[in-house]
Amino acid sequence: MAPHRLYISKHLKDLADELLTIGGTGPKETRAQKLAKILWKMALGYTETVDKKEKVHRPSQWAIACILERLEGRVGSVDDGKDLGQSIVDRIHELTKNRLNELADAAVRGGDSDTEGAVSGYQSDLDGPGDGDESPQARRR
């Protein structure tokens, strides 16, 4: 015996393929065709008359999304496999912290080929205008 979910799916598919006629006249169509027409109608919006008043039904976003997923396929999420459960904000924070630690280590060591330009450029930004020989405290006096 098939699993319960397949059992229900099989019957739904069988019913979807059954031909029916609405009101006993008109062309025969399957339940799946009728359901697809209703879905398109809801996605595009329609107007109906209720108690001699026109009622406008705006296009339904869920119906549009459903049709697009069926036609174009569901869009997958971008996953590079390196997430490890961290949010984007946490990953940016971690990368920034690591980079600042590298810069600080390079400044303490006197710089190396990878970070020397970044450290010296960063240091000149801290020094401000002038020849760079003055301490910040001396410039304030």
C-alpha positions as CSV (number, residue, x, y, z in Angstrom):
1,M,0.0,0.0,0.0
2,A,1.3,3.5,-0.9
3,P,2.0,6.1,1.8
4,H,-1.1,8.1,2.8
5,R,0.0,11.3,1.1
6,L,0.4,9.5,-2.2
7,Y,-2.9,7.9,-1.8
8,I,-4.7,11.3,-1.5
9,S,-2.6,12.8,-4.3
10,K,-3.6,9.9,-6.6
11,H,-7.3,10.5,-6.0
12,L,-6.9,14.3,-6.5
13,K,-5.2,13.6,-9.8
14,D,-7.9,11.2,-10.8
15,L,-10.6,13.7,-9.9
16,A,-8.7,16.5,-11.7
17,D,-8.8,14.4,-14.9
18,E,-12.6,13.8,-14.8
19,L,-14.6,15.6,-17.5
20,L,-17.5,17.6,-16.4
21,T,-20.1,20.0,-17.9
22,I,-21.2,23.1,-16.0
23,G,-25.0,23.4,-16.1
24,G,-25.4,20.4,-18.3
25,T,-24.6,22.4,-21.5
26,G,-21.5,23.7,-23.1
27,P,-18.1,22.1,-23.7
28,K,-16.8,19.5,-21.4
29,E,-13.6,20.3,-19.6
30,T,-11.6,18.6,-16.8
31,R,-11.7,19.8,-13.3
32,A,-8.1,20.8,-13.6
33,Q,-8.9,23.0,-16.6
34,K,-11.8,24.6,-14.8
35,L,-9.5,25.2,-11.7
36,A,-6.8,26.7,-14.0
37,K,-9.4,29.1,-15.5
38,I,-10.5,30.2,-12.1
39,L,-6.9,30.8,-11.0
40,W,-6.2,32.9,-14.1
41,K,-9.4,34.8,-13.6
42,M,-8.3,35.6,-10.0
43,A,-4.8,36.5,-11.1
44,L,-6.0,39.0,-13.7
45,G,-8.9,40.4,-11.8
46,Y,-12.6,40.5,-12.9
47,T,-15.9,42.2,-12.4
48,E,-19.1,40.5,-11.4
49,T,-22.7,41.7,-10.9
50,V,-24.1,41.1,-7.4
51,D,-27.6,42.3,-6.6
52,K,-27.6,44.6,-9.6
53,K,-24.3,46.2,-8.5
54,E,-21.0,45.7,-10.1
55,K,-18.3,44.3,-7.8
56,V,-14.7,44.7,-9.0
57,H,-12.2,42.1,-7.9
58,R,-8.7,43.3,-8.1
59,P,-5.9,40.9,-9.2
60,S,-4.8,38.6,-6.4
61,Q,-1.1,38.6,-5.7
62,W,-1.2,35.0,-4.4
63,A,-2.8,33.8,-7.7
64,I,-0.2,35.7,-9.7
65,A,2.6,34.1,-7.6
66,C,1.0,30.6,-8.0
67,I,0.8,30.9,-11.8
68,L,4.4,32.3,-12.1
69,E,5.8,29.5,-9.9
70,R,4.0,26.9,-12.1
71,L,5.1,28.5,-15.4
72,E,8.6,29.7,-14.5
73,G,9.5,27.4,-11.6
74,R,10.1,28.4,-8.0
75,V,13.0,30.7,-7.5
76,G,15.5,29.1,-5.2
77,S,17.4,30.9,-2.5
78,V,21.1,31.8,-2.9
79,D,23.2,29.6,-0.7
80,D,26.9,29.3,-1.1
81,G,27.1,26.7,1.7
82,K,29.2,29.0,3.9
83,D,26.3,30.5,5.9
84,L,26.5,28.2,8.9
85,G,23.3,29.6,10.3
86,Q,24.5,33.2,10.5
87,S,22.5,36.1,9.3
88,I,23.9,38.5,6.7
89,V,24.4,41.2,9.4
90,D,26.3,38.7,11.6
91,R,28.5,37.7,8.7
92,I,29.3,41.3,7.8
93,H,30.1,42.0,11.5
94,E,32.4,39.0,11.7
95,L,34.2,39.9,8.5
96,T,34.6,43.5,9.6
97,K,35.9,42.5,13.0
98,N,38.4,40.1,11.4
99,R,39.6,42.7,9.0
100,L,40.1,45.3,11.7
101,N,42.0,42.8,13.8
102,E,44.3,42.1,10.8
103,L,44.9,45.8,10.4
104,A,45.6,46.3,14.1
105,D,48.1,43.3,14.1
106,A,49.8,44.7,11.0
107,A,50.1,48.2,12.7
108,V,51.7,46.6,15.8
109,R,54.1,44.5,13.7
110,G,54.9,47.5,11.5
111,G,53.0,46.3,8.5
112,D,53.4,43.6,6.0
113,S,52.9,43.4,2.2
114,D,49.2,42.6,2.4
115,T,48.0,45.3,4.8
116,E,50.8,47.9,4.8
117,G,49.1,50.2,2.3
118,A,45.7,49.9,4.1
119,V,47.3,50.5,7.5
120,S,49.4,53.5,6.4
121,G,46.4,55.0,4.6
122,Y,44.2,54.4,7.6
123,Q,46.9,56.0,9.9
124,S,47.2,59.1,7.7
125,D,43.4,59.5,7.9
126,L,43.8,59.4,11.7
127,D,46.7,61.9,11.7
128,G,44.8,64.5,9.8
129,P,46.4,67.4,8.0
130,G,50.0,68.2,8.6
131,D,53.2,66.3,8.4
132,G,52.0,63.4,10.6
133,D,54.8,64.0,13.2
134,E,52.5,65.7,15.6
135,S,50.4,63.8,18.1
136,P,46.7,64.5,18.1
137,Q,47.1,66.1,21.5
138,A,49.8,68.4,20.3
139,R,47.6,69.6,17.4
140,R,44.8,70.5,19.8
141,R,47.0,72.9,21.8
